[in-house]
Amino acid sequence: MEKPRIRHIAINVEDLDKTAEYYKKVFGMEEKHRRPGGTIYLSDGHLDLALIHTEKYPWGIHHFGFKVDSVKEIEKIADTKAEDNTYGAIAESWIKDAEGNRVDVSEHGWPI
């Protein structure tokens, strides 16, 4: 199996537009997509950044995601069962790390 790579980070922000403009101006990120619910997807060509807004979770980093060859193989290595992503986002599934942090695992990566 090829080494998994971090492909995206999701940040829960209070002001979507202001934060998106910051990352575009300061780091030259490109806006790739806006979901009807407000999520803004940015990319530098290597790493993707999802800006989300929900008061259900603390502000700051919400989760990050790896592109993997096989979700089933990750389940074996982590000795866990990945949960299906039912939130309508991109990654197919996610697991929790040793501290309970959400980690998306996707065989397909982002379509954008």
One Martini backbone bead per residue (centre of mass of N, CA, C, O) as a GRO file, in nm:
protein
  112
    1MET     BB    1   0.097   0.036   0.022
    2GLU     BB    2   0.064   0.350  -0.004
    3LYS     BB    3   0.128   0.634   0.138
    4PRO     BB    4  -0.052   0.831   0.307
    5ARG     BB    5  -0.214   1.154   0.244
    6ILE     BB    6  -0.260   1.465   0.312
    7ARG     BB    7  -0.541   1.659   0.156
    8HIS     BB    8  -0.715   1.779   0.409
    9ILE     BB    9  -0.865   2.070   0.571
   10ALA     BB   10  -1.094   2.156   0.833
   11ILE     BB   11  -1.251   2.473   0.909
   12ASN     BB   12  -1.414   2.636   1.169
   13VAL     BB   13  -1.590   2.933   1.088
   14GLU     BB   14  -1.744   3.246   1.123
   15ASP     BB   15  -1.614   3.376   0.838
   16LEU     BB   16  -1.605   3.272   0.529
   17ASP     BB   17  -1.525   3.509   0.339
   18LYS     BB   18  -1.290   3.628   0.502
   19THR     BB   19  -1.121   3.366   0.513
   20ALA     BB   20  -1.097   3.316   0.212
   21GLU     BB   21  -0.955   3.582   0.141
   22TYR     BB   22  -0.707   3.533   0.309
   23TYR     BB   23  -0.602   3.269   0.164
   24LYS     BB   24  -0.586   3.400  -0.113
   25LYS     BB   25  -0.397   3.641  -0.047
   26VAL     BB   26  -0.163   3.509   0.132
   27PHE     BB   27  -0.152   3.195  -0.030
   28GLY     BB   28  -0.293   3.168  -0.323
   29MET     BB   29  -0.557   3.050  -0.315
   30GLU     BB   30  -0.814   2.857  -0.470
   31GLU     BB   31  -1.130   2.861  -0.572
   32LYS     BB   32  -1.341   2.567  -0.634
   33HIS     BB   33  -1.596   2.575  -0.419
   34ARG     BB   34  -1.957   2.608  -0.345
   35ARG     BB   35  -2.186   2.533  -0.125
   36PRO     BB   36  -2.507   2.585  -0.043
   37GLY     BB   37  -2.426   2.578   0.281
   38GLY     BB   38  -2.116   2.742   0.243
   39THR     BB   39  -1.892   2.582   0.173
   40ILE     BB   40  -1.537   2.632   0.118
   41TYR     BB   41  -1.311   2.552  -0.150
   42LEU     BB   42  -0.961   2.518  -0.135
   43SER     BB   43  -0.639   2.556  -0.325
   44ASP     BB   44  -0.275   2.485  -0.400
   45GLY     BB   45  -0.260   2.183  -0.555
   46HIS     BB   46  -0.221   1.989  -0.286
   47LEU     BB   47  -0.397   2.136  -0.071
   48ASP     BB   48  -0.700   2.124   0.095
   49LEU     BB   49  -0.962   2.367   0.192
   50ALA     BB   50  -1.218   2.368   0.437
   51LEU     BB   51  -1.483   2.593   0.492
   52ILE     BB   52  -1.674   2.602   0.782
   53HIS     BB   53  -2.019   2.643   0.936
   54THR     BB   54  -2.068   2.563   1.287
   55GLU     BB   55  -2.216   2.565   1.617
   56LYS     BB   56  -2.169   2.254   1.704
   57TYR     BB   57  -1.865   2.342   1.694
   58PRO     BB   58  -1.569   2.433   1.733
   59TRP     BB   59  -1.344   2.654   1.663
   60GLY     BB   60  -1.152   2.534   1.401
   61ILE     BB   61  -1.028   2.246   1.376
   62HIS     BB   62  -1.218   1.965   1.271
   63HIS     BB   63  -1.053   1.820   1.027
   64PHE     BB   64  -0.888   1.554   0.847
   65GLY     BB   65  -0.744   1.410   0.534
   66PHE     BB   66  -0.697   1.100   0.364
   67LYS     BB   67  -0.543   0.947   0.102
   68VAL     BB   68  -0.621   0.612   0.003
   69ASP     BB   69  -0.616   0.291  -0.120
   70SER     BB   70  -0.759   0.157   0.158
   71VAL     BB   71  -0.999   0.146   0.390
   72LYS     BB   72  -0.977  -0.149   0.485
   73GLU     BB   73  -0.676  -0.133   0.564
   74ILE     BB   74  -0.710   0.087   0.778
   75GLU     BB   75  -0.897  -0.072   0.960
   76LYS     BB   76  -0.692  -0.290   1.029
   77ILE     BB   77  -0.462  -0.114   1.143
   78ALA     BB   78  -0.671   0.045   1.351
   79ASP     BB   79  -0.888  -0.139   1.468
   80THR     BB   80  -1.153  -0.055   1.286
   81LYS     BB   81  -1.456   0.114   1.191
   82ALA     BB   82  -1.571   0.282   0.946
   83GLU     BB   83  -1.760   0.561   0.886
   84ASP     BB   84  -2.008   0.679   0.725
   85ASN     BB   85  -2.067   0.951   0.529
   86THR     BB   86  -2.366   1.164   0.605
   87TYR     BB   87  -2.293   1.489   0.527
   88GLY     BB   88  -2.213   1.533   0.205
   89ALA     BB   89  -1.934   1.501   0.168
   90ILE     BB   90  -1.654   1.364   0.021
   91ALA     BB   91  -1.582   1.157   0.203
   92GLU     BB   92  -1.673   0.828   0.269
   93SER     BB   93  -1.503   0.823   0.547
   94TRP     BB   94  -1.440   0.764   0.911
   95ILE     BB   95  -1.224   0.812   1.187
   96LYS     BB   96  -1.064   0.764   1.500
   97ASP     BB   97  -0.834   0.852   1.697
   98ALA     BB   98  -0.674   0.817   2.004
   99GLU     BB   99  -0.831   1.114   2.083
  100GLY     BB  100  -1.104   1.144   1.886
  101ASN     BB  101  -1.031   1.237   1.610
  102ARG     BB  102  -1.119   1.326   1.301
  103VAL     BB  103  -1.066   1.102   1.007
  104ASP     BB  104  -1.048   1.108   0.686
  105VAL     BB  105  -1.123   0.849   0.434
  106SER     BB  106  -1.001   0.823   0.087
  107GLU     BB  107  -0.986   0.686  -0.241
  108HIS     BB  108  -1.071   0.962  -0.427
  109GLY     BB  109  -1.101   1.223  -0.320
  110TRP     BB  110  -1.132   1.516  -0.468
  111PRO     BB  111  -1.326   1.649  -0.742
  112ILE     BB  112  -1.179   1.958  -0.743
   0.00000   0.00000   0.00000
